[in-house]
């Protein structure tokens, strides 16, 4: 895999309460212990993919859609992945590696204008052109649900990397009911969201990322005049929105430490996952440390189990 240029900025029946809590704890620990060999349960998935054109606000746009073939009777989760700056959906599909960990699912990779997203005070041609990417991504989700009969509307998940992570956080603020959970890697919000709606959120970062501040110390970063929150402040905002208790379940595996708040008053979950060292690059994992895709899909599985 080449080195990427992105270094810039049907419903399941509910589980009984006790069983749901046990399932959540098991999934958290499983995510922390997962090896880097990413083998989802069940037989290998045969994927087919196509680029889907769509027009939003008069602009011709598109998204890459990958799904199992042939279609079966099972309802499938939908994973929307927002690429980082300056790469294509195809590149992000390869880099992220979600097809290796999700099992049968509908994978969606929207294309940003000029390979960028208007995430508020960031980034690139999309932000400079005031592109309405909230409307675009809302239309993408609607189109997927309309055209894929086996898509589970209650299990639509959103993840973004870097500029895409900032856009995912903007969507969590602007359209929270569209997604069962949102995850961001190597990004914090680049626009104010003073009163976010309750949303299950996973924030992932690496201590070696020069673009982020983790913990109470260190220098906060300003982007186009906007003072960005620290990683911990981003997580705390959603802990408050979800009425999460003060003490998380914490587990370490390799260079990764996860802190998960399960008993949130809104019924949602919040997780902070921190890689020691690393950089702004997407975490591929190794024989001990889980990859970024493994951590994200395990968290989404926690949320999906409660849908």
C-alpha positions in Angstrom: 0.0 0.0 0.0 1.4 3.4 -0.9 2.0 6.1 1.7 -0.9 8.5 1.6 -0.6 12.3 1.1 -3.0 13.1 3.9 -0.7 14.6 6.5 -2.7 17.9 6.5 -5.1 19.2 8.1 -34.9 -4.7 10.0 -34.5 -3.7 13.7 -33.0 -6.2 16.1 -35.0 -7.1 19.2 -33.7 -5.2 22.2 -31.5 -7.1 24.7 -32.6 -7.2 28.3 -30.7 -4.6 30.3 -28.4 -7.1 32.1 -27.6 -9.0 29.0 -26.9 -5.8 27.1 -24.4 -4.7 29.7 -22.6 -8.0 29.6 -22.5 -7.9 25.8 -21.1 -4.4 25.9 -18.3 -5.3 28.3 -17.3 -8.4 26.3 -17.2 -6.4 23.1 -15.0 -3.7 24.7 -12.5 -6.3 25.9 -12.6 -8.1 22.6 -11.7 -4.9 20.8 -8.7 -4.4 23.0 -7.5 -8.0 22.5 -8.1 -8.3 18.8 -5.0 -9.4 16.8 -4.0 -7.5 13.6 -5.0 -10.4 11.4 -8.4 -9.1 10.6 -10.7 -12.1 10.0 -14.4 -11.4 10.5 -16.6 -14.3 11.5 -18.4 -16.5 8.9 -17.4 -17.3 5.3 -15.4 -14.8 3.2 -17.5 -12.0 1.8 -17.7 -11.6 -2.0 -17.7 -7.9 -2.6 -19.1 -6.0 -5.6 -18.7 -2.2 -5.9 -19.9 0.7 -8.1 -19.6 4.4 -8.2 -23.0 6.0 -7.8 -23.6 9.5 -9.2 -25.8 11.9 -7.3 -26.7 15.6 -7.7 -27.0 17.8 -4.6 -27.5 21.6 -4.7 -26.9 21.5 -8.5 -23.5 19.9 -8.0 -22.7 16.5 -9.6 -21.3 14.4 -6.8 -20.7 10.7 -6.3 -20.0 7.9 -3.8 -18.3 4.5 -4.0 -20.6 1.7 -2.8 -19.2 -1.7 -1.9 -21.5 -4.5 -0.8 -21.8 -8.3 -0.6 -22.8 -10.2 -3.6 -25.2 -11.9 -4.1 -27.6 -10.1 -1.7 -29.2 -12.2 1.0 -32.1 -11.9 3.3 -30.2 -10.4 6.3 -30.4 -6.7 7.1 -27.0 -5.2 6.7 -25.3 -2.4 8.7 -24.2 0.6 6.7 -20.8 2.1 7.2 -20.1 5.6 5.7 -16.4 6.5 5.6 -15.2 10.0 4.9 -11.8 10.2 3.4 -8.9 12.4 4.5 -7.7 15.4 2.6 -6.3 15.0 -0.8 -7.1 11.3 -1.5 -9.9 9.5 -3.3 -12.6 7.3 -1.9 -10.8 4.3 -3.5 -7.6 5.2 -1.7 -9.5 5.6 1.6 -11.2 2.2 1.0 -7.8 0.5 0.7 -6.1 2.4 3.5 -8.9 1.9 6.1 -9.3 -1.8 5.5 -12.9 -2.0 6.8 -13.9 -4.8 4.3 -11.5 -7.0 6.2 -13.2 -6.6 9.6 -16.9 -5.9 9.1 -18.2 -9.1 7.6 -21.3 -8.6 5.5 -22.1 -4.8 5.4 -22.8 -2.0 3.0 -19.7 0.2 2.8 -20.1 3.7 1.5 -17.3 6.1 0.5 -18.5 9.6 -0.5 -16.3 11.8 -2.6 -15.5 15.3 -1.3 -15.2 18.3 -3.6 -11.5 18.7 -4.5 -10.8 15.7 -2.3 -11.8 17.8 0.8 -14.7 18.4 3.1 -16.2 21.7 4.4 -16.0 20.9 8.1 -16.6 24.5 9.2 -13.2 26.3 9.5 -11.6 23.5 7.5 -10.7 22.4 4.8 -9.4 23.0 1.2 -11.6 23.7 -1.8 -14.8 22.5 -0.2 -14.5 25.0 2.7 -13.2 27.8 0.4 -16.3 27.2 -1.9 -18.7 27.0 1.0 -19.9 23.6 -0.2 -22.9 22.2 1.7 -21.4 18.9 2.7 -24.0 18.4 5.4 -26.7 18.3 2.7 -24.6 16.1 0.5 -23.9 13.4 3.1 -27.6 13.5 4.2 -28.5 12.9 0.6 -26.0 10.0 0.3 -27.5 8.3 3.4 -31.0 8.7 2.1 -30.0 7.4 -1.4 -28.3 4.3 0.1 -31.4 3.5 2.2 -33.7 4.1 -0.8 -31.7 1.9 -3.2 -30.4 -0.9 -1.0 -33.4 -2.8 0.3 -31.4 -4.8 2.8 -29.8 -1.7 4.4 -30.6 -1.5 8.2 -31.7 2.1 8.7 -31.1 1.8 12.5 -27.5 0.7 12.0 -26.0 3.5 9.9 -22.6 4.4 11.2 -20.2 7.3 10.2 -16.5 7.4 10.5 -14.0 10.0 9.2 -10.2 10.4 9.1 -8.4 13.7 9.5 -10.4 16.3 7.4 -13.0 13.5 7.1 -13.0 13.1 10.9 -13.7 16.8 11.3 -16.6 16.4 8.8 -17.9 13.4 10.8 -18.0 15.6 13.9 -19.8 18.3 12.1 -22.4 15.7 11.0 -22.7 14.5 14.6 -23.6 18.1 15.5 -25.8 18.9 12.5 -27.6 15.6 11.7 -27.2 13.4 14.8 -30.3 11.3 14.1 -28.9 10.1 10.8 -26.4 7.9 12.5 -26.4 5.2 15.2 -22.8 6.2 16.1 -20.0 8.4 14.9 -16.2 7.9 15.0 -13.4 10.3 14.4 -9.7 9.5 14.0 -6.9 12.1 14.0 -9.4 15.0 14.2 -11.4 17.2 16.6 -14.2 19.6 15.7 -13.3 22.6 13.6 -16.5 24.6 14.4 -18.5 25.3 17.5 -21.2 22.9 18.6 -22.1 24.2 22.0 -25.1 21.9 22.7 -24.7 18.6 20.8 -27.5 16.1 20.8 -26.9 12.8 22.6 -24.9 10.7 20.2 -22.7 7.6 20.6 -19.2 8.8 19.9 -15.7 7.3 19.5 -12.7 9.6 19.4 -9.4 8.0 18.4 -6.0 9.7 18.5 -2.3 9.0 18.7 0.0 10.8 21.2 2.5 11.3 18.4 0.0 13.3 16.2 1.4 16.8 15.9 -2.1 18.2 14.9 -3.8 17.2 18.2 -3.5 17.9 21.9 -4.3 15.0 24.2 -4.8 15.5 28.0 -4.8 18.7 30.0 -1.3 19.8 29.1 0.3 20.8 25.8 -0.5 23.5 23.3 -4.0 23.7 21.8 -4.1 24.1 18.0 -5.7 27.0 16.0 -7.0 26.2 12.6 -7.9 29.2 10.3 -8.5 31.3 13.4 -10.6 28.7 15.2 -9.2 27.4 18.5 -9.8 23.7 18.4 -10.7 21.6 21.5 -8.3 19.1 22.9 -9.1 15.5 22.3 -10.2 15.1 26.0 -12.4 18.2 25.7 -14.1 16.7 22.6 -14.9 13.5 24.5 -16.0 15.3 27.6 -18.5 17.3 25.6 -20.2 14.1 24.5 -20.0 12.5 27.9 -22.0 15.5 29.2 -24.5 15.3 26.3 -25.0 11.6 27.0 -25.0 12.0 30.8 -22.2 9.4 31.2 -20.8 8.5 34.6 -17.4 9.7 35.7 -15.4 6.5 35.7 -14.9 4.6 32.4 -14.0 0.9 31.8 -10.3 1.1 30.8 -8.3 -1.5 29.0 -4.9 -1.6 27.4 -3.6 -3.8 24.7 -0.2 -3.1 23.0 0.1 0.6 22.4 -3.7 1.2 22.6 -5.6 2.2 25.7 -9.4 2.5 25.5 -11.7 4.2 28.0 -15.4 3.4 27.5 -18.4 4.9 29.2 -21.2 2.3 29.0 -23.9 3.4 31.6 -24.7 6.7 30.0 -28.1 8.2 31.0 -29.2 8.5 27.4 -28.6 4.8 26.7 -25.7 5.7 24.4 -21.9 5.0 24.7 -18.8 7.1 24.5 -15.2 5.9 24.0 -11.8 7.4 23.9 -9.1 5.3 22.3 -5.4 6.5 22.4 -2.4 5.0 20.7 0.9 5.7 22.4 3.3 7.1 19.9 2.2 6.8 16.3 1.5 9.8 14.2 -1.2 11.4 12.1 -1.2 8.3 9.9 -4.0 5.8 9.9 -3.2 3.0 12.5 -2.7 -0.3 10.8 -2.1 -2.3 14.0 0.2 -5.3 14.5 0.2 -8.7 16.3 -0.6 -7.1 19.6 -2.2 -3.7 18.9 -5.6 -3.5 17.2 -5.9 -1.5 14.0 -8.0 1.6 13.6 -10.6 -0.4 11.7 -10.9 -3.1 14.4 -11.3 -0.5 17.2 -14.0 1.4 15.2 -16.0 -1.6 14.2 -15.9 -3.1 17.7 -17.4 0.2 19.0 -20.0 0.3 16.3 -20.9 -3.3 17.2 -21.4 -2.3 20.8 -23.9 0.3 19.6 -25.5 -2.0 17.1 -26.1 -4.6 19.7 -28.2 -2.1 21.6 -30.3 -1.1 18.6 
